[in-house]
Amino acid sequence: MKIEATKQQLIEFLESHVLTPVEHHIGADETIKRKVRATRMHLNNLRSAEEVEDFFWNTMASDHGIDSYIRIRAIGGITFEDVRQEFKSPYGRTKANYFNK
């Protein structure tokens, strides 16, 4: 039986695995911290778990996401790309499920 994650569970996962660690990283400058706060606000304004998933997968390919990846990677921080496998599996979701919905 497949267990679905709620919006809040997905946000909590991203918060604990990416956003908070990056925001508190010793190398995080104000630009990175601002990007984290903007991402957090955007996630909290989404209406459903599906919208959180869409944002997660689409952000990695966006100009904003690529810029964030480069900046965060430069300080040795954790990025969305680093938690892809964990994000798609902790609640029974897989990339195949995601693209076949």
N, CA, C and O atoms as a printed pandas DataFrame, in Angstrom:
     atom_number atom_name residue_name chain_id  residue_number  x_coord  y_coord  z_coord
0              1         N          MET        A               1    0.842   -1.185    0.000
1              2        CA          MET        A               1    0.000    0.000    0.000
2              3         C          MET        A               1    0.886    1.248    0.000
3              4         O          MET        A               1    1.805    1.360    0.812
4              5         N          LYS        A               2    0.622    2.141   -0.869
5              6        CA          LYS        A               2    1.391    3.370   -0.996
6              7         C          LYS        A               2    0.892    4.409    0.011
7              8         O          LYS        A               2   -0.307    4.664    0.115
8              9         N          ILE        A               3    1.823    4.997    0.743
9             10        CA          ILE        A               3    1.483    6.040    1.701
10            11         C          ILE        A               3    1.814    7.383    1.079
11            12         O          ILE        A               3    2.932    7.588    0.605
12            13         N          GLU        A               4    0.868    8.291    1.075
13            14        CA          GLU        A               4    1.079    9.617    0.503
14            15         C          GLU        A               4    1.512   10.602    1.580
15            16         O          GLU        A               4    1.018   10.566    2.707
16            17         N          ALA        A               5    2.419   11.461    1.227
17            18        CA          ALA        A               5    2.865   12.509    2.140
18            19         C          ALA        A               5    1.901   13.687    2.073
19            20         O          ALA        A               5    1.286   13.952    1.040
20            21         N          THR        A               6    1.786   14.371    3.173
21            22        CA          THR        A               6    0.994   15.592    3.185
22            23         C          THR        A               6    1.891   16.756    2.773
23            24         O          THR        A               6    3.116   16.635    2.742
24            25         N          LYS        A               7    1.277   17.852    2.466
25            26        CA          LYS        A               7    2.016   19.081    2.153
26            27         C          LYS        A               7    2.975   19.396    3.292
27            28         O          LYS        A               7    4.151   19.674    3.059
28            29         N          GLN        A               8    2.477   19.353    4.516
29            30        CA          GLN        A               8    3.299   19.715    5.667
30            31         C          GLN        A               8    4.474   18.764    5.851
31            32         O          GLN        A               8    5.568   19.210    6.197
32            33         N          GLN        A               9    4.280   17.475    5.631
33            34        CA          GLN        A               9    5.380   16.514    5.754
34            35         C          GLN        A               9    6.479   16.803    4.734
35            36         O          GLN        A               9    7.666   16.732    5.053
36            37         N          LEU        A              10    6.077   17.128    3.508
37            38        CA          LEU        A              10    7.070   17.426    2.479
38            39         C          LEU        A              10    7.840   18.706    2.807
39            40         O          LEU        A              10    9.058   18.770    2.638
40            41         N          ILE        A              11    7.120   19.716    3.275
41            42        CA          ILE        A              11    7.778   20.972    3.655
42            43         C          ILE        A              11    8.714   20.737    4.837
43            44         O          ILE        A              11    9.833   21.249    4.850
44            45         N          GLU        A              12    8.270   19.973    5.821
45            46        CA          GLU        A              12    9.123   19.686    6.980
46            47         C          GLU        A              12   10.389   18.947    6.555
47            48         O          GLU        A              12   11.469   19.207    7.084
48            49         N          PHE        A              13   10.256   18.028    5.603
49            50        CA          PHE        A              13   11.429   17.321    5.084
50            51         C          PHE        A              13   12.411   18.318    4.469
51            52         O          PHE        A              13   13.599   18.298    4.791
52            53         N          LEU        A              14   11.920   19.186    3.588
53            54        CA          LEU        A              14   12.795   20.164    2.934
54            55         C          LEU        A              14   13.372   21.147    3.949
55            56         O          LEU        A              14   14.532   21.544    3.847
56            57         N          GLU        A              15   12.576   21.527    4.903
57            58        CA          GLU        A              15   13.034   22.451    5.951
58            59         C          GLU        A              15   14.194   21.836    6.731
59            60         O          GLU        A              15   15.232   22.473    6.911
60            61         N          SER        A              16   14.018   20.605    7.191
61            62        CA          SER        A              16   15.035   19.988    8.049
62            63         C          SER        A              16   16.263   19.500    7.281
63            64         O          SER        A              16   17.363   19.483    7.832
64            65         N          HIS        A              17   16.092   19.103    6.022
65            66        CA          HIS        A              17   17.209   18.547    5.262
66            67         C          HIS        A              17   17.955   19.569    4.415
67            68         O          HIS        A              17   19.126   19.363    4.097
68            69         N          VAL        A              18   17.299   20.674    4.042
69            70        CA          VAL        A              18   17.941   21.639    3.150
70            71         C          VAL        A              18   17.874   23.063    3.693
71            72         O          VAL        A              18   18.914   23.676    3.938
72            73         N          LEU        A              19   16.691   23.590    3.882
73            74        CA          LEU        A              19   16.540   25.019    4.158
74            75         C          LEU        A              19   17.230   25.468    5.450
75            76         O          LEU        A              19   18.031   26.402    5.425
76            77         N          THR        A              20   16.932   24.822    6.561
77            78        CA          THR        A              20   17.540   25.227    7.827
78            79         C          THR        A              20   19.055   25.015    7.824
79            80         O          THR        A              20   19.788   25.917    8.230
80            81         N          PRO        A              21   19.554   23.847    7.379
81            82        CA          PRO        A              21   21.008   23.687    7.352
82            83         C          PRO        A              21   21.716   24.738    6.488
83            84         O          PRO        A              21   22.779   25.230    6.865
84            85         N          VAL        A              22   21.141   25.081    5.349
85            86        CA          VAL        A              22   21.761   26.088    4.480
86            87         C          VAL        A              22   21.693   27.460    5.131
87            88         O          VAL        A              22   22.679   28.197    5.139
88            89         N          GLU        A              23   20.538   27.801    5.673
89            90        CA          GLU        A              23   20.368   29.118    6.286
90            91         C          GLU        A              23   21.357   29.338    7.435
91            92         O          GLU        A              23   21.834   30.453    7.643
92            93         N          HIS        A              24   21.660   28.275    8.174
93            94        CA          HIS        A              24   22.551   28.385    9.326
94            95         C          HIS        A              24   23.995   27.984    9.011
95            96         O          HIS        A              24   24.841   27.948    9.905
96            97         N          HIS        A              25   24.268   27.689    7.763
97            98        CA          HIS        A              25   25.629   27.322    7.352
98            99         C          HIS        A              25   26.554   28.511    7.575
99           100         O          HIS        A              25   26.192   29.651    7.283
100          101         N          ILE        A              26   27.729   28.245    8.086
101          102        CA          ILE        A              26   28.680   29.312    8.399
102          103         C          ILE        A              26   29.049   30.146    7.168
103          104         O          ILE        A              26   29.380   31.325    7.291
104          105         N          GLY        A              27   28.992   29.536    5.992
105          106        CA          GLY        A              27   29.364   30.249    4.770
106          107         C          GLY        A              27   28.204   30.956    4.067
107          108         O          GLY        A              27   28.403   31.603    3.039
108          109         N          ALA        A              28   27.000   30.833    4.618
109          110        CA          ALA        A              28   25.825   31.430    3.962
110          111         C          ALA        A              28   25.872   32.948    4.074
111          112         O          ALA        A              28   25.884   33.506    5.171
112          113         N          ASP        A              29   25.900   33.604    2.917
113          114        CA          ASP        A              29   25.859   35.067    2.910
114          115         C          ASP        A              29   24.404   35.530    2.861
115          116         O          ASP        A              29   23.486   34.710    2.852
116          117         N          GLU        A              30   24.203   36.833    2.829
117          118        CA          GLU        A              30   22.843   37.370    2.858
118          119         C          GLU        A              30   22.034   36.951    1.626
119          120         O          GLU        A              30   20.823   36.754    1.729
120          121         N          THR        A              31   22.673   36.814    0.479
121          122        CA          THR        A              31   21.965   36.379   -0.733
122          123         C          THR        A              31   21.407   34.978   -0.552
123          124         O          THR        A              31   20.249   34.720   -0.881
124          125         N          ILE        A              32   22.217   34.082   -0.036
125          126        CA          ILE        A              32   21.756   32.709    0.191
126          127         C          ILE        A              32   20.632   32.695    1.218
127          128         O          ILE        A              32   19.621   32.020    1.022
128          129         N          LYS        A              33   20.797   33.423    2.294
129          130        CA          LYS        A              33   19.759   33.469    3.326
130          131         C          LYS        A              33   18.454   34.042    2.769
131          132         O          LYS        A              33   17.371   33.575    3.122
132          133         N          ARG        A              34   18.552   35.039    1.914
133          134        CA          ARG        A              34   17.363   35.623    1.286
134          135         C          ARG        A              34   16.688   34.592    0.375
135          136         O          ARG        A              34   15.461   34.495    0.351
136          137         N          LYS        A              35   17.482   33.827   -0.372
137          138        CA          LYS        A              35   16.919   32.790   -1.241
138          139         C          LYS        A              35   16.210   31.722   -0.414
139          140         O          LYS        A              35   15.142   31.245   -0.799
140          141         N          VAL        A              36   16.793   31.348    0.711
141          142        CA          VAL        A              36   16.158   30.357    1.590
142          143         C          VAL        A              36   14.832   30.893    2.113
143          144         O          VAL        A              36   13.826   30.184    2.096
144          145         N          ARG        A              37   14.825   32.131    2.575
145          146        CA          ARG        A              37   13.578   32.719    3.095
146          147         C          ARG        A              37   12.511   32.799    2.004
147          148         O          ARG        A              37   11.337   32.534    2.265
148          149         N          ALA        A              38   12.910   33.161    0.789
149          150        CA          ALA        A              38   11.955   33.238   -0.324
150          151         C          ALA        A              38   11.413   31.856   -0.664
151          152         O          ALA        A              38   10.222   31.704   -0.936
152          153         N          THR        A              39   12.275   30.857   -0.650
153          154        CA          THR        A              39   11.836   29.484   -0.928
154          155         C          THR        A              39   10.864   29.027    0.145
155          156         O          THR        A              39    9.834   28.426   -0.161
156          157         N          ARG        A              40   11.182   29.304    1.388
157          158        CA          ARG        A              40   10.320   28.922    2.507
158          159         C          ARG        A              40    8.938   29.577    2.364
159          160         O          ARG        A              40    7.913   28.915    2.526
160          161         N          MET        A              41    8.922   30.864    2.064
161          162        CA          MET        A              41    7.641   31.564    1.892
162          163         C          MET        A              41    6.843   30.956    0.742
163          164         O          MET        A              41    5.637   30.738    0.857
164          165         N          HIS        A              42    7.526   30.687   -0.363
165          166        CA          HIS        A              42    6.848   30.110   -1.519
166          167         C          HIS        A              42    6.258   28.741   -1.163
167          168         O          HIS        A              42    5.098   28.469   -1.471
168          169         N          LEU        A              43    7.040   27.894   -0.526
169          170        CA          LEU        A              43    6.550   26.570   -0.148
170          171         C          LEU        A              43    5.314   26.669    0.741
171          172         O          LEU        A              43    4.342   25.940    0.541
172          173         N          ASN        A              44    5.349   27.552    1.702
173          174        CA          ASN        A              44    4.223   27.683    2.632
174          175         C          ASN        A              44    2.982   28.259    1.969
175          176         O          ASN        A              44    1.875   28.082    2.478
176          177         N          ASN        A              45    3.142   28.940    0.850
177          178        CA          ASN        A              45    1.994   29.477    0.126
178          179         C          ASN        A              45    1.380   28.481   -0.849
179          180         O          ASN        A              45    0.301   28.723   -1.390
180          181         N          LEU        A              46    2.055   27.376   -1.074
181          182        CA          LEU        A              46    1.501   26.349   -1.958
182          183         C          LEU        A              46    0.318   25.685   -1.271
183          184         O          LEU        A              46    0.242   25.649   -0.043
184          185         N          ARG        A              47   -0.603   25.161   -2.073
185          186        CA          ARG        A              47   -1.862   24.652   -1.517
186          187         C          ARG        A              47   -1.907   23.155   -1.264
187          188         O          ARG        A              47   -2.770   22.687   -0.521
188          189         N          SER        A              48   -0.997   22.388   -1.864
189          190        CA          SER        A              48   -1.110   20.939   -1.736
190          191         C          SER        A              48    0.263   20.267   -1.810
191          192         O          SER        A              48    1.260   20.877   -2.196
192          193         N          ALA        A              49    0.275   19.001   -1.429
193          194        CA          ALA        A              49    1.504   18.206   -1.531
194          195         C          ALA        A              49    1.967   18.130   -2.985
195          196         O          ALA        A              49    3.166   18.160   -3.265
196          197         N          GLU        A              50    1.016   18.032   -3.901
197          198        CA          GLU        A              50    1.362   17.957   -5.318
198          199         C          GLU        A              50    2.069   19.234   -5.777
199          200         O          GLU        A              50    3.016   19.174   -6.561
200          201         N          GLU        A              51    1.612   20.379   -5.291
201          202        CA          GLU        A              51    2.272   21.641   -5.648
202          203         C          GLU        A              51    3.673   21.717   -5.054
203          204         O          GLU        A              51    4.580   22.268   -5.678
204          205         N          VAL        A              52    3.859   21.171   -3.858
205          206        CA          VAL        A              52    5.202   21.142   -3.261
206          207         C          VAL        A              52    6.109   20.260   -4.107
207          208         O          VAL        A              52    7.251   20.625   -4.384
208          209         N          GLU        A              53    5.610   19.111   -4.513
209          210        CA          GLU        A              53    6.388   18.214   -5.379
210          211         C          GLU        A              53    6.737   18.904   -6.697
211          212         O          GLU        A              53    7.886   18.867   -7.137
212          213         N          ASP        A              54    5.758   19.521   -7.311
213          214        CA          ASP        A              54    6.011   20.220   -8.577
214          215         C          ASP        A              54    7.099   21.273   -8.401
215          216         O          ASP        A              54    8.016   21.374   -9.217
216          217         N          PHE        A              55    6.992   22.055   -7.332
217          218        CA          PHE        A              55    7.988   23.089   -7.068
218          219         C          PHE        A              55    9.367   22.469   -6.891
219          220         O          PHE        A              55   10.339   22.945   -7.477
220          221         N          PHE        A              56    9.461   21.415   -6.091
221          222        CA          PHE        A              56   10.742   20.750   -5.843
222          223         C          PHE        A              56   11.398   20.308   -7.150
223          224         O          PHE        A              56   12.555   20.642   -7.405
224          225         N          TRP        A              57   10.669   19.562   -7.975
225          226        CA          TRP        A              57   11.255   19.019   -9.198
226          227         C          TRP        A              57   11.534   20.111  -10.233
227          228         O          TRP        A              57   12.558   20.067  -10.915
228          229         N          ASN        A              58   10.644   21.079  -10.355
229          230        CA          ASN        A              58   10.818   22.129  -11.362
230          231         C          ASN        A              58   11.885   23.149  -10.981
231          232         O          ASN        A              58   12.547   23.714  -11.852
232          233         N          THR        A              59   12.049   23.380   -9.702
233          234        CA          THR        A              59   12.997   24.396   -9.258
234          235         C          THR        A              59   14.427   24.037   -9.638
235          236         O          THR        A              59   15.229   24.926   -9.927
236          237         N          MET        A              60   14.755   22.766   -9.642
237          238        CA          MET        A              60   16.126   22.350   -9.953
238          239         C          MET        A              60   16.517   22.707  -11.379
239          240         O          MET        A              60   17.699   22.895  -11.668
240          241         N          ALA        A              61   15.549   22.800  -12.264
241          242        CA          ALA        A              61   15.840   23.108  -13.668
242          243         C          ALA        A              61   15.631   24.579  -14.005
243          244         O          ALA        A              61   15.884   24.996  -15.135
244          245         N          SER        A              62   15.174   25.367  -13.039
245          246        CA          SER        A              62   14.908   26.783  -13.299
246          247         C          SER        A              62   16.188   27.605  -13.146
247          248         O          SER        A              62   17.140   27.169  -12.499
248          249         N          ASP        A              63   16.203   28.783  -13.740
249          250        CA          ASP        A              63   17.361   29.675  -13.588
250          251         C          ASP        A              63   17.598   30.005  -12.125
251          252         O          ASP        A              63   18.740   30.016  -11.665
252          253         N          HIS        A              64   16.522   30.275  -11.388
253          254        CA          HIS        A              64   16.631   30.580   -9.955
254          255         C          HIS        A              64   17.234   29.392   -9.204
255          256         O          HIS        A              64   18.117   29.560   -8.363
256          257         N          GLY        A              65   16.750   28.205   -9.513
257          258        CA          GLY        A              65   17.239   26.994   -8.852
258          259         C          GLY        A              65   18.687   26.704   -9.178
259          260         O          GLY        A              65   19.452   26.303   -8.301
260          261         N          ILE        A              66   19.071   26.898  -10.414
261          262        CA          ILE        A              66   20.465   26.668  -10.814
262          263         C          ILE        A              66   21.384   27.667  -10.121
263          264         O          ILE        A              66   22.459   27.297   -9.649
264          265         N          ASP        A              67   20.968   28.936  -10.058
265          266        CA          ASP        A              67   21.762   29.945   -9.360
266          267         C          ASP        A              67   21.900   29.581   -7.879
267          268         O          ASP        A              67   22.985   29.687   -7.308
268          269         N          SER        A              68   20.811   29.158   -7.270
269          270        CA          SER        A              68   20.857   28.757   -5.856
270          271         C          SER        A              68   21.786   27.567   -5.675
271          272         O          SER        A              68   22.589   27.547   -4.742
272          273         N          TYR        A              69   21.688   26.580   -6.551
273          274        CA          TYR        A              69   22.551   25.401   -6.483
274          275         C          TYR        A              69   24.024   25.817   -6.527
275          276         O          TYR        A              69   24.824   25.357   -5.713
276          277         N          ILE        A              70   24.377   26.677   -7.467
277          278        CA          ILE        A              70   25.771   27.109   -7.614
278          279         C          ILE        A              70   26.257   27.817   -6.348
279          280         O          ILE        A              70   27.349   27.536   -5.855
280          281         N          ARG        A              71   25.447   28.726   -5.830
281          282        CA          ARG        A              71   25.836   29.479   -4.622
282          283         C          ARG        A              71   25.957   28.566   -3.400
283          284         O          ARG        A              71   26.914   28.669   -2.633
284          285         N          ILE        A              72   24.995   27.689   -3.229
285          286        CA          ILE        A              72   24.986   26.817   -2.053
286          287         C          ILE        A              72   26.094   25.778   -2.156
287          288         O          ILE        A              72   26.765   25.488   -1.166
288          289         N          ARG        A              73   26.289   25.224   -3.329
289          290        CA          ARG        A              73   27.343   24.239   -3.540
290          291         C          ARG        A              73   28.719   24.865   -3.279
291          292         O          ARG        A              73   29.614   24.202   -2.755
292          293         N          ALA        A              74   28.887   26.150   -3.648
293          294        CA          ALA        A              74   30.171   26.842   -3.464
294          295         C          ALA        A              74   30.564   26.943   -1.986
295          296         O          ALA        A              74   31.751   27.004   -1.667
296          297         N          ILE        A              75   29.583   26.961   -1.086
297          298        CA          ILE        A              75   29.903   27.026    0.345
298          299         C          ILE        A              75   29.885   25.645    0.989
299          300         O          ILE        A              75   30.128   25.510    2.188
300          301         N          GLY        A              76   29.595   24.619    0.189
301          302        CA          GLY        A              76   29.544   23.260    0.716
302          303         C          GLY        A              76   28.223   22.915    1.380
303          304         O          GLY        A              76   28.153   21.991    2.191
304          305         N          GLY        A              77   27.174   23.657    1.038
305          306        CA          GLY        A              77   25.855   23.414    1.622
306          307         C          GLY        A              77   25.087   22.318    0.904
307          308         O          GLY        A              77   25.474   21.865   -0.173
308          309         N          ILE        A              78   24.001   21.907    1.518
309          310        CA          ILE        A              78   23.126   20.862    0.975
310          311         C          ILE        A              78   22.084   21.508    0.071
311          312         O          ILE        A              78   21.495   22.531    0.423
312          313         N          THR        A              79   21.861   20.912   -1.085
313          314        CA          THR        A              79   20.918   21.442   -2.067
314          315         C          THR        A              79   19.758   20.463   -2.297
315          316         O          THR        A              79   19.797   19.319   -1.843
316          317         N          PHE        A              80   18.736   20.929   -3.003
317          318        CA          PHE        A              80   17.632   20.043   -3.383
318          319         C          PHE        A              80   18.171   18.819   -4.129
319          320         O          PHE        A              80   17.704   17.699   -3.923
320          321         N          GLU        A              81   19.156   19.049   -4.991
321          322        CA          GLU        A              81   19.719   17.949   -5.774
322          323         C          GLU        A              81   20.291   16.855   -4.875
323          324         O          GLU        A              81   20.242   15.675   -5.222
324          325         N          ASP        A              82   20.830   17.244   -3.728
325          326        CA          ASP        A              82   21.429   16.287   -2.807
326          327         C          ASP        A              82   20.404   15.393   -2.120
327          328         O          ASP        A              82   20.748   14.304   -1.661
328          329         N          VAL        A              83   19.159   15.831   -2.042
329          330        CA          VAL        A              83   18.139   15.062   -1.311
330          331         C          VAL        A              83   17.063   14.495   -2.232
331          332         O          VAL        A              83   16.007   14.070   -1.764
332          333         N          ARG        A              84   17.322   14.486   -3.531
333          334        CA          ARG        A              84   16.320   13.978   -4.484
334          335         C          ARG        A              84   15.841   12.577   -4.137
335          336         O          ARG        A              84   14.637   12.323   -4.076
336          337         N          GLN        A              85   16.779   11.672   -3.909
337          338        CA          GLN        A              85   16.410   10.281   -3.638
338          339         C          GLN        A              85   15.562   10.166   -2.375
339          340         O          GLN        A              85   14.548    9.468   -2.364
340          341         N          GLU        A              86   15.976   10.847   -1.322
341          342        CA          GLU        A              86   15.215   10.813   -0.073
342          343         C          GLU        A              86   13.848   11.467   -0.239
343          344         O          GLU        A              86   12.860   10.980    0.311
344          345         N          PHE        A              87   13.781   12.557   -0.986
345          346        CA          PHE        A              87   12.514   13.276   -1.175
346          347         C          PHE        A              87   11.489   12.418   -1.890
347          348         O          PHE        A              87   10.307   12.437   -1.547
348          349         N          LYS        A              88   11.938   11.671   -2.878
349          350        CA          LYS        A              88   10.965   10.919   -3.658
350          351         C          LYS        A              88   10.587    9.587   -3.024
351          352         O          LYS        A              88    9.657    8.933   -3.497
352          353         N          SER        A              89   11.279    9.164   -1.970
353          354        CA          SER        A              89   10.963    7.854   -1.426
354          355         C          SER        A              89   10.436    7.785    0.002
355          356         O          SER        A              89    9.854    6.757    0.348
356          357         N          PRO        A              90   10.591    8.801    0.867
357          358        CA          PRO        A              90   10.225    8.551    2.265
358          359         C          PRO        A              90    8.745    8.265    2.495
359          360         O          PRO        A              90    8.391    7.639    3.494
360          361         N          TYR        A              91    7.896    8.701    1.613
361          362        CA          TYR        A              91    6.460    8.490    1.807
362          363         C          TYR        A              91    5.872    7.657    0.676
363          364         O          TYR        A              91    4.678    7.744    0.388
364          365         N          GLY        A              92    6.705    6.859    0.045
365          366        CA          GLY        A              92    6.230    5.963   -0.995
366          367         C          GLY        A              92    6.170    6.588   -2.369
367          368         O          GLY        A              92    5.688    5.955   -3.309
368          369         N          ARG        A              93    6.645    7.809   -2.515
369          370        CA          ARG        A              93    6.624    8.463   -3.815
370          371         C          ARG        A              93    7.902    8.112   -4.561
371          372         O          ARG        A              93    8.977    8.023   -3.967
372          373         N          THR        A              94    7.778    7.918   -5.834
373          374        CA          THR        A              94    8.954    7.667   -6.667
374          375         C          THR        A              94    8.865    8.578   -7.874
375          376         O          THR        A              94    7.801    9.113   -8.186
376          377         N          LYS        A              95    9.975    8.749   -8.541
377          378        CA          LYS        A              95    9.964    9.596   -9.733
378          379         C          LYS        A              95    8.967    9.041  -10.753
379          380         O          LYS        A              95    8.276    9.805  -11.427
380          381         N          ALA        A              96    8.895    7.724  -10.864
381          382        CA          ALA        A              96    7.940    7.121  -11.795
382          383         C          ALA        A              96    6.506    7.481  -11.398
383          384         O          ALA        A              96    5.695    7.825  -12.258
384          385         N          ASN        A              97    6.190    7.405  -10.113
385          386        CA          ASN        A              97    4.847    7.798   -9.667
386          387         C          ASN        A              97    4.594    9.264  -10.002
387          388         O          ASN        A              97    3.512    9.637  -10.458
388          389         N          TYR        A              98    5.607   10.078   -9.768
389          390        CA          TYR        A              98    5.456   11.521   -9.972
390          391         C          TYR        A              98    5.117   11.833  -11.430
391          392         O          TYR        A              98    4.206   12.613  -11.707
392          393         N          PHE        A              99    5.845   11.227  -12.348
393          394        CA          PHE        A              99    5.635   11.540  -13.758
394          395         C          PHE        A              99    4.441   10.811  -14.364
395          396         O          PHE        A              99    4.013   11.141  -15.470
396          397         N          ASN        A             100    3.906    9.836  -13.660
397          398        CA          ASN        A             100    2.759    9.092  -14.184
398          399         C          ASN        A             100    1.447    9.464  -13.496
399          400         O          ASN        A             100    0.475    8.713  -13.572
400          401         N          LYS        A             101    1.411   10.604  -12.834
401          402        CA          LYS        A             101    0.157   10.937  -12.155
402          403         C          LYS        A             101   -0.857   11.525  -13.100
403          404         O          LYS        A             101   -1.967   11.859  -12.685
